[in-house]
Each structure stands twice: as structure tokens, then as C-alpha cells.
Amino acid sequence: MPNSDANSPRHTTPPYQATIEALAERALAAIPARLRRHIANLAIAVEDEADDATLDEMGIETTWELSGLYRGTPLGQRSVSDIARGPDLIILYRLPILLEWIEQGEDLYRLVRSVLIHEVAHHFGFSDDDIAALEGEMD
């Protein structure tokens, strides 16, 4: 039985990038305040799928295996002597997310939130257990 969230719209056609962006912003706003203050300069982008260079860089053979990507330097690896850089970036890949949505029957908001939280966790350098605890805290 699919999970559902009473606040999520039911889609009958594949959601556009703007819909995924709105769901990601909603999920970002739900992150606990103690963590949210550390992600003020984190940008979110939605693309249909990863390009070949990204897949090669990640050692991934097919675009369907990558639903999100964190680009940046995790907080624990930063130094005051670092060169100034732009904001860290989380990219959500719409088509792999939609494929999982169709295959798993998961609520789209919960799925986007899960991918986003996983990528935000890379920003913090979290372990898999830390990620699971954070997702549980947000339920």
C-alpha cells in the first residue's frame, strides 16, 4: 500500500521541475532548525537527469541510478584558509525520482524529501544512521 501525505497533491501526469522544486523547498523548510541554520547558503536545482560526465565521475552506469547529488565541501572538511567559493549545491534528478515514484508507489513529497535529506546529510558528513534518525525526526 503506497504511503500518503494528506498535504501532498495527487498527480495524474508527471510533475514538472517546478513541482519538484516546490516539494524540495517544503522539505528543506521542515529540516530541524538546529541544522537549517547551517544550510542557508545551500542551493537546490532540479534537472531531468545527470549528464554523462557526472555519471562517469560518480562511477554510475545508468542515469536511473542517480536521483540526487551533493556538490560542495562538507562542513567538517572546511577550513578558514579555504578560497571563497559559491554556495554548495544539491541537484535533484527529476526523471529517476519519478521512476522510483512510479515503481515504489511512494508519496512524491516523501520521496523528494528523502532524496533531499540524503544529499543534505552529505553537506554535514552524516552517516547512514544519522540520516535515518533525521528522517525519523521529520516524520
MARROVO-826366 format. One record per atom (N, C-alpha, C): residue number from 1; residue in three letters; x, y, z. Coordinates in Angstrom, 3 decimals. Layout:
MARROVO-826366
[NUM,"ala",[X,Y,Z]]
...
***
This chain:
MARROVO-826366
[1,"met",[0.843,-1.183,0.000]]
[1,"met",[0.000,0.000,0.000]]
[1,"met",[0.884,1.239,0.000]]
[2,"pro",[0.665,2.169,-0.921]]
[2,"pro",[1.507,3.348,-1.009]]
[2,"pro",[1.361,4.231,0.220]]
[3,"asn",[2.466,4.886,0.572]]
[3,"asn",[2.417,5.879,1.633]]
[3,"asn",[1.709,7.102,1.094]]
[4,"ser",[1.097,7.859,1.985]]
[4,"ser",[0.468,9.086,1.517]]
[4,"ser",[0.661,10.176,2.541]]
[5,"asp",[0.595,11.370,2.085]]
[5,"asp",[0.699,12.545,2.924]]
[5,"asp",[-0.507,13.402,2.567]]
[6,"ala",[-1.342,13.673,3.532]]
[6,"ala",[-2.586,14.391,3.282]]
[6,"ala",[-2.349,15.766,2.665]]
[7,"asn",[-1.153,16.322,2.832]]
[7,"asn",[-0.856,17.645,2.296]]
[7,"asn",[-0.287,17.599,0.881]]
[8,"ser",[-0.057,16.422,0.339]]
[8,"ser",[0.532,16.309,-0.986]]
[8,"ser",[-0.554,16.182,-2.045]]
[9,"pro",[-0.399,16.905,-3.156]]
[9,"pro",[-1.369,16.766,-4.238]]
[9,"pro",[-1.217,15.406,-4.909]]
[10,"arg",[-2.247,14.907,-5.465]]
[10,"arg",[-2.206,13.663,-6.242]]
[10,"arg",[-1.952,14.043,-7.701]]
[11,"his",[-0.957,13.448,-8.288]]
[11,"his",[-0.576,13.780,-9.656]]
[11,"his",[-1.093,12.712,-10.599]]
[12,"thr",[-1.600,13.151,-11.727]]
[12,"thr",[-2.039,12.214,-12.760]]
[12,"thr",[-1.143,12.297,-13.988]]
[13,"thr",[-0.294,13.294,-14.031]]
[13,"thr",[0.700,13.423,-15.092]]
[13,"thr",[2.049,13.648,-14.415]]
[14,"pro",[3.150,13.369,-15.105]]
[14,"pro",[4.465,13.567,-14.483]]
[14,"pro",[4.653,15.023,-14.061]]
[15,"pro",[4.992,15.250,-12.809]]
[15,"pro",[5.205,16.621,-12.330]]
[15,"pro",[6.379,17.300,-13.038]]
[16,"tyr",[6.216,18.574,-13.269]]
[16,"tyr",[7.258,19.386,-13.883]]
[16,"tyr",[8.365,19.674,-12.873]]
[17,"gln",[9.462,20.232,-13.360]]
[17,"gln",[10.578,20.605,-12.495]]
[17,"gln",[10.123,21.558,-11.389]]
[18,"ala",[9.255,22.486,-11.720]]
[18,"ala",[8.790,23.459,-10.721]]
[18,"ala",[8.086,22.764,-9.557]]
[19,"thr",[7.374,21.694,-9.835]]
[19,"thr",[6.694,20.946,-8.777]]
[19,"thr",[7.710,20.277,-7.863]]
[20,"ile",[8.732,19.666,-8.454]]
[20,"ile",[9.786,19.025,-7.662]]
[20,"ile",[10.528,20.080,-6.841]]
[21,"glu",[10.785,21.236,-7.445]]
[21,"glu",[11.447,22.332,-6.718]]
[21,"glu",[10.610,22.765,-5.515]]
[22,"ala",[9.309,22.908,-5.699]]
[22,"ala",[8.424,23.323,-4.598]]
[22,"ala",[8.416,22.278,-3.484]]
[23,"leu",[8.384,20.998,-3.845]]
[23,"leu",[8.427,19.932,-2.847]]
[23,"leu",[9.760,19.947,-2.099]]
[24,"ala",[10.847,20.208,-2.823]]
[24,"ala",[12.176,20.269,-2.198]]
[24,"ala",[12.265,21.452,-1.235]]
[25,"glu",[11.734,22.591,-1.619]]
[25,"glu",[11.740,23.760,-0.734]]
[25,"glu",[10.917,23.481,0.518]]
[26,"arg",[9.786,22.811,0.347]]
[26,"arg",[8.955,22.432,1.502]]
[26,"arg",[9.728,21.496,2.431]]
[27,"ala",[10.428,20.535,1.850]]
[27,"ala",[11.213,19.587,2.649]]
[27,"ala",[12.365,20.297,3.349]]
[28,"leu",[13.007,21.214,2.662]]
[28,"leu",[14.114,21.968,3.247]]
[28,"leu",[13.634,22.780,4.451]]
[29,"ala",[12.454,23.360,4.331]]
[29,"ala",[11.886,24.149,5.424]]
[29,"ala",[11.536,23.282,6.635]]
[30,"ala",[11.342,21.978,6.416]]
[30,"ala",[10.976,21.061,7.504]]
[30,"ala",[12.190,20.520,8.256]]
[31,"ile",[13.380,20.807,7.766]]
[31,"ile",[14.591,20.347,8.454]]
[31,"ile",[14.672,21.048,9.802]]
[32,"pro",[15.019,20.323,10.860]]
[32,"pro",[15.091,20.940,12.193]]
[32,"pro",[15.962,22.204,12.195]]
[33,"ala",[15.519,23.181,12.958]]
[33,"ala",[16.185,24.497,12.999]]
[33,"ala",[17.663,24.401,13.348]]
[34,"arg",[18.041,23.452,14.221]]
[34,"arg",[19.453,23.338,14.623]]
[34,"arg",[20.348,23.015,13.437]]
[35,"leu",[19.788,22.385,12.399]]
[35,"leu",[20.547,22.076,11.193]]
[35,"leu",[20.305,23.105,10.101]]
[36,"arg",[19.081,23.605,10.030]]
[36,"arg",[18.704,24.518,8.949]]
[36,"arg",[19.581,25.768,8.938]]
[37,"arg",[20.026,26.216,10.109]]
[37,"arg",[20.847,27.427,10.148]]
[37,"arg",[22.204,27.220,9.476]]
[38,"his",[22.607,25.970,9.291]]
[38,"his",[23.891,25.661,8.658]]
[38,"his",[23.765,25.423,7.147]]
[39,"ile",[22.565,25.555,6.627]]
[39,"ile",[22.377,25.312,5.196]]
[39,"ile",[21.824,26.533,4.470]]
[40,"ala",[22.006,27.694,5.074]]
[40,"ala",[21.476,28.925,4.492]]
[40,"ala",[22.042,29.190,3.095]]
[41,"asn",[23.279,28.788,2.838]]
[41,"asn",[23.908,29.034,1.538]]
[41,"asn",[23.881,27.813,0.632]]
[42,"leu",[22.980,26.895,0.899]]
[42,"leu",[22.856,25.683,0.101]]
[42,"leu",[21.817,25.911,-0.989]]
[43,"ala",[22.215,25.771,-2.241]]
[43,"ala",[21.296,25.967,-3.362]]
[43,"ala",[20.728,24.615,-3.795]]
[44,"ile",[19.508,24.647,-4.313]]
[44,"ile",[18.861,23.434,-4.816]]
[44,"ile",[18.517,23.662,-6.280]]
[45,"ala",[18.846,22.679,-7.106]]
[45,"ala",[18.486,22.716,-8.523]]
[45,"ala",[17.796,21.404,-8.871]]
[46,"val",[16.912,21.465,-9.834]]
[46,"val",[16.260,20.268,-10.341]]
[46,"val",[16.582,20.159,-11.820]]
[47,"glu",[17.120,19.010,-12.191]]
[47,"glu",[17.421,18.716,-13.593]]
[47,"glu",[16.724,17.412,-13.947]]
[48,"asp",[16.492,17.200,-15.225]]
[48,"asp",[15.814,15.958,-15.621]]
[48,"asp",[16.641,14.726,-15.285]]
[49,"glu",[17.932,14.763,-15.616]]
[49,"glu",[18.792,13.609,-15.329]]
[49,"glu",[20.249,14.057,-15.354]]
[50,"ala",[21.101,13.244,-14.751]]
[50,"ala",[22.534,13.547,-14.723]]
[50,"ala",[23.129,13.419,-16.117]]
[51,"asp",[24.111,14.255,-16.399]]
[51,"asp",[24.802,14.171,-17.684]]
[51,"asp",[25.864,13.066,-17.638]]
[52,"asp",[26.396,12.719,-18.798]]
[52,"asp",[27.377,11.632,-18.888]]
[52,"asp",[28.630,11.905,-18.053]]
[53,"ala",[29.082,13.144,-18.020]]
[53,"ala",[30.284,13.470,-17.246]]
[53,"ala",[30.060,13.217,-15.753]]
[54,"thr",[28.889,13.575,-15.256]]
[54,"thr",[28.568,13.338,-13.839]]
[54,"thr",[28.494,11.847,-13.561]]
[55,"leu",[27.841,11.100,-14.443]]
[55,"leu",[27.741,9.651,-14.250]]
[55,"leu",[29.124,9.012,-14.245]]
[56,"asp",[29.981,9.439,-15.165]]
[56,"asp",[31.348,8.914,-15.206]]
[56,"asp",[32.105,9.255,-13.922]]
[57,"glu",[31.982,10.500,-13.487]]
[57,"glu",[32.651,10.957,-12.258]]
[57,"glu",[32.212,10.128,-11.042]]
[58,"met",[30.942,9.763,-11.006]]
[58,"met",[30.386,9.021,-9.873]]
[58,"met",[30.558,7.506,-10.022]]
[59,"gly",[30.991,7.056,-11.210]]
[59,"gly",[31.132,5.625,-11.451]]
[59,"gly",[29.789,4.927,-11.577]]
[60,"ile",[28.819,5.634,-12.115]]
[60,"ile",[27.462,5.106,-12.271]]
[60,"ile",[27.209,4.845,-13.747]]
[61,"glu",[26.635,3.692,-14.031]]
[61,"glu",[26.452,3.291,-15.425]]
[61,"glu",[25.200,3.845,-16.082]]
[62,"thr",[24.136,4.011,-15.317]]
[62,"thr",[22.891,4.469,-15.925]]
[62,"thr",[22.298,5.638,-15.144]]
[63,"thr",[21.703,6.550,-15.853]]
[63,"thr",[21.141,7.756,-15.247]]
[63,"thr",[20.043,7.441,-14.233]]
[64,"trp",[19.413,6.288,-14.367]]
[64,"trp",[18.295,5.928,-13.478]]
[64,"trp",[18.751,5.621,-12.054]]
[65,"glu",[20.051,5.442,-11.856]]
[65,"glu",[20.572,5.099,-10.534]]
[65,"glu",[20.911,6.330,-9.687]]
[66,"leu",[20.823,7.510,-10.257]]
[66,"leu",[21.209,8.722,-9.534]]
[66,"leu",[20.021,9.673,-9.438]]
[67,"ser",[19.458,9.786,-8.232]]
[67,"ser",[18.290,10.651,-8.039]]
[67,"ser",[18.656,11.989,-7.396]]
[68,"gly",[19.857,12.077,-6.826]]
[68,"gly",[20.281,13.327,-6.226]]
[68,"gly",[21.792,13.370,-6.099]]
[69,"leu",[22.332,14.577,-5.987]]
[69,"leu",[23.774,14.743,-5.902]]
[69,"leu",[24.093,15.994,-5.087]]
[70,"tyr",[25.049,15.855,-4.181]]
[70,"tyr",[25.562,16.998,-3.416]]
[70,"tyr",[26.881,17.420,-4.043]]
[71,"arg",[26.997,18.687,-4.390]]
[71,"arg",[28.244,19.245,-4.893]]
[71,"arg",[28.690,20.325,-3.923]]
[72,"gly",[29.820,20.083,-3.293]]
[72,"gly",[30.333,21.054,-2.344]]
[72,"gly",[31.341,20.407,-1.422]]
[73,"thr",[31.697,21.134,-0.399]]
[73,"thr",[32.638,20.643,0.607]]
[73,"thr",[31.868,20.450,1.907]]
[74,"pro",[31.822,19.224,2.426]]
[74,"pro",[31.115,19.003,3.695]]
[74,"pro",[31.644,19.925,4.788]]
[75,"leu",[30.766,20.324,5.689]]
[75,"leu",[31.132,21.285,6.735]]
[75,"leu",[32.366,20.860,7.518]]
[76,"gly",[32.485,19.589,7.844]]
[76,"gly",[33.609,19.105,8.630]]
[76,"gly",[34.943,19.120,7.907]]
[77,"gln",[34.923,19.345,6.600]]
[77,"gln",[36.156,19.363,5.815]]
[77,"gln",[36.571,20.771,5.409]]
[78,"arg",[35.875,21.764,5.910]]
[78,"arg",[36.184,23.148,5.550]]
[78,"arg",[37.233,23.734,6.478]]
[79,"ser",[37.927,24.745,5.964]]
[79,"ser",[38.964,25.416,6.731]]
[79,"ser",[38.821,26.920,6.541]]
[80,"val",[39.268,27.669,7.514]]
[80,"val",[39.229,29.127,7.388]]
[80,"val",[40.165,29.611,6.285]]
[81,"ser",[41.116,28.772,5.884]]
[81,"ser",[42.045,29.160,4.822]]
[81,"ser",[41.530,28.786,3.422]]
[82,"asp",[40.318,28.221,3.340]]
[82,"asp",[39.744,27.881,2.039]]
[82,"asp",[39.527,29.136,1.202]]
[83,"ile",[39.639,28.955,-0.087]]
[83,"ile",[39.331,30.027,-1.034]]
[83,"ile",[37.821,30.229,-1.034]]
[84,"ala",[37.385,31.483,-1.119]]
[84,"ala",[35.952,31.774,-1.177]]
[84,"ala",[35.346,31.050,-2.380]]
[85,"arg",[34.176,30.482,-2.166]]
[85,"arg",[33.517,29.741,-3.239]]
[85,"arg",[32.032,30.058,-3.224]]
[86,"gly",[31.370,29.646,-4.284]]
[86,"gly",[29.924,29.819,-4.374]]
[86,"gly",[29.220,28.876,-3.423]]
[87,"pro",[27.905,28.922,-3.396]]
[87,"pro",[27.155,28.060,-2.488]]
[87,"pro",[27.281,26.584,-2.882]]
[88,"asp",[27.174,25.726,-1.876]]
[88,"asp",[27.088,24.304,-2.157]]
[88,"asp",[25.768,24.067,-2.877]]
[89,"leu",[25.709,22.981,-3.615]]
[89,"leu",[24.562,22.727,-4.475]]
[89,"leu",[24.060,21.307,-4.298]]
[90,"ile",[22.756,21.177,-4.197]]
[90,"ile",[22.098,19.872,-4.254]]
[90,"ile",[21.315,19.847,-5.553]]
[91,"ile",[21.565,18.814,-6.328]]
[91,"ile",[20.833,18.630,-7.573]]
[91,"ile",[19.908,17.435,-7.388]]
[92,"leu",[18.628,17.642,-7.670]]
[92,"leu",[17.657,16.556,-7.668]]
[92,"leu",[17.369,16.209,-9.125]]
[93,"tyr",[17.439,14.932,-9.434]]
[93,"tyr",[17.223,14.482,-10.808]]
[93,"tyr",[15.795,13.974,-10.952]]
[94,"arg",[15.009,14.752,-11.647]]
[94,"arg",[13.565,14.548,-11.764]]
[94,"arg",[13.172,13.195,-12.329]]
[95,"leu",[13.747,12.777,-13.441]]
[95,"leu",[13.301,11.534,-14.083]]
[95,"leu",[13.576,10.299,-13.224]]
[96,"pro",[14.766,10.138,-12.625]]
[96,"pro",[14.957,8.993,-11.726]]
[96,"pro",[14.030,9.037,-10.503]]
[97,"ile",[13.759,10.240,-9.999]]
[97,"ile",[12.821,10.357,-8.872]]
[97,"ile",[11.440,9.909,-9.311]]
[98,"leu",[11.015,10.331,-10.485]]
[98,"leu",[9.686,9.942,-10.968]]
[98,"leu",[9.601,8.447,-11.243]]
[99,"leu",[10.680,7.853,-11.736]]
[99,"leu",[10.682,6.410,-11.954]]
[99,"leu",[10.499,5.675,-10.626]]
[100,"glu",[11.231,6.110,-9.609]]
[100,"glu",[11.084,5.483,-8.286]]
[100,"glu",[9.668,5.709,-7.741]]
[101,"trp",[9.124,6.883,-7.959]]
[101,"trp",[7.773,7.224,-7.529]]
[101,"trp",[6.767,6.252,-8.141]]
[102,"ile",[6.929,5.987,-9.435]]
[102,"ile",[6.031,5.070,-10.128]]
[102,"ile",[6.236,3.638,-9.638]]
[103,"glu",[7.503,3.224,-9.547]]
[103,"glu",[7.801,1.834,-9.184]]
[103,"glu",[7.468,1.517,-7.729]]
[104,"gln",[7.709,2.454,-6.822]]
[104,"gln",[7.539,2.197,-5.393]]
[104,"gln",[6.158,2.583,-4.865]]
[105,"gly",[5.466,3.458,-5.564]]
[105,"gly",[4.176,3.927,-5.088]]
[105,"gly",[4.293,4.855,-3.877]]
[106,"glu",[5.486,5.382,-3.659]]
[106,"glu",[5.751,6.281,-2.534]]
[106,"glu",[5.099,7.636,-2.795]]
[107,"asp",[4.682,8.296,-1.740]]
[107,"asp",[4.181,9.651,-1.844]]
[107,"asp",[5.305,10.529,-2.415]]
[108,"leu",[5.004,11.357,-3.396]]
[108,"leu",[6.043,12.128,-4.077]]
[108,"leu",[6.776,13.079,-3.126]]
[109,"tyr",[6.058,13.742,-2.246]]
[109,"tyr",[6.732,14.633,-1.292]]
[109,"tyr",[7.716,13.847,-0.425]]
[110,"arg",[7.292,12.722,0.108]]
[110,"arg",[8.158,11.920,0.975]]
[110,"arg",[9.393,11.430,0.216]]
[111,"leu",[9.221,11.105,-1.043]]
[111,"leu",[10.341,10.651,-1.862]]
[111,"leu",[11.326,11.798,-2.114]]
[112,"val",[10.825,12.937,-2.517]]
[112,"val",[11.686,14.106,-2.747]]
[112,"val",[12.382,14.481,-1.440]]
[113,"arg",[11.645,14.457,-0.341]]
[113,"arg",[12.228,14.770,0.965]]
[113,"arg",[13.354,13.804,1.304]]
[114,"ser",[13.135,12.531,1.052]]
[114,"ser",[14.152,11.524,1.352]]
[114,"ser",[15.429,11.762,0.553]]
[115,"val",[15.290,12.043,-0.735]]
[115,"val",[16.459,12.314,-1.581]]
[115,"val",[17.155,13.583,-1.089]]
[116,"leu",[16.376,14.621,-0.819]]
[116,"leu",[16.946,15.886,-0.348]]
[116,"leu",[17.683,15.696,0.975]]
[117,"ile",[17.075,14.997,1.915]]
[117,"ile",[17.707,14.781,3.223]]
[117,"ile",[19.011,14.011,3.055]]
[118,"his",[19.008,13.012,2.192]]
[118,"his",[20.233,12.246,1.950]]
[118,"his",[21.354,13.160,1.448]]
[119,"glu",[21.023,14.055,0.534]]
[119,"glu",[22.025,14.962,-0.023]]
[119,"glu",[22.443,16.034,0.990]]
[120,"val",[21.500,16.547,1.778]]
[120,"val",[21.845,17.496,2.835]]
[120,"val",[22.783,16.818,3.831]]
[121,"ala",[22.541,15.547,4.089]]
[121,"ala",[23.389,14.797,5.025]]
[121,"ala",[24.836,14.762,4.550]]
[122,"his",[25.052,14.714,3.243]]
[122,"his",[26.425,14.773,2.724]]
[122,"his",[27.066,16.119,3.077]]
[123,"his",[26.269,17.174,3.071]]
[123,"his",[26.747,18.509,3.448]]
[123,"his",[27.279,18.505,4.880]]
[124,"phe",[26.616,17.736,5.741]]
[124,"phe",[27.019,17.649,7.143]]
[124,"phe",[28.013,16.520,7.402]]
[125,"gly",[28.214,15.641,6.429]]
[125,"gly",[29.093,14.499,6.633]]
[125,"gly",[28.454,13.425,7.502]]
[126,"phe",[27.132,13.306,7.464]]
[126,"phe",[26.394,12.345,8.286]]
[126,"phe",[26.595,10.907,7.834]]
[127,"ser",[26.457,9.992,8.778]]
[127,"ser",[26.469,8.555,8.485]]
[127,"ser",[25.052,8.122,8.077]]
[128,"asp",[24.923,6.889,7.602]]
[128,"asp",[23.604,6.354,7.249]]
[128,"asp",[22.674,6.342,8.460]]
[129,"asp",[23.201,6.015,9.647]]
[129,"asp",[22.387,6.022,10.866]]
[129,"asp",[21.906,7.432,11.198]]
[130,"asp",[22.781,8.423,11.008]]
[130,"asp",[22.403,9.820,11.238]]
[130,"asp",[21.284,10.238,10.285]]
[131,"ile",[21.383,9.791,9.033]]
[131,"ile",[20.372,10.114,8.031]]
[131,"ile",[19.020,9.521,8.434]]
[132,"ala",[19.028,8.246,8.835]]
[132,"ala",[17.793,7.572,9.248]]
[132,"ala",[17.172,8.283,10.449]]
[133,"ala",[18.000,8.696,11.402]]
[133,"ala",[17.495,9.395,12.592]]
[133,"ala",[16.865,10.744,12.201]]
[134,"leu",[17.508,11.448,11.288]]
[134,"leu",[16.978,12.740,10.839]]
[134,"leu",[15.648,12.552,10.139]]
[135,"glu",[15.556,11.563,9.249]]
[135,"glu",[14.290,11.316,8.559]]
[135,"glu",[13.194,10.953,9.557]]
[136,"gly",[13.531,10.153,10.569]]
[136,"gly",[12.566,9.793,11.591]]
[136,"gly",[12.108,10.996,12.380]]
[137,"glu",[13.004,11.926,12.628]]
[137,"glu",[12.684,13.152,13.365]]
[137,"glu",[11.731,14.029,12.575]]
[138,"met",[11.801,13.950,11.253]]
[138,"met",[10.968,14.798,10.403]]
[138,"met",[9.600,14.192,10.119]]
[139,"asp",[9.389,12.931,10.469]]
[139,"asp",[8.072,12.293,10.215]]
[139,"asp",[7.015,12.821,11.156]]
***
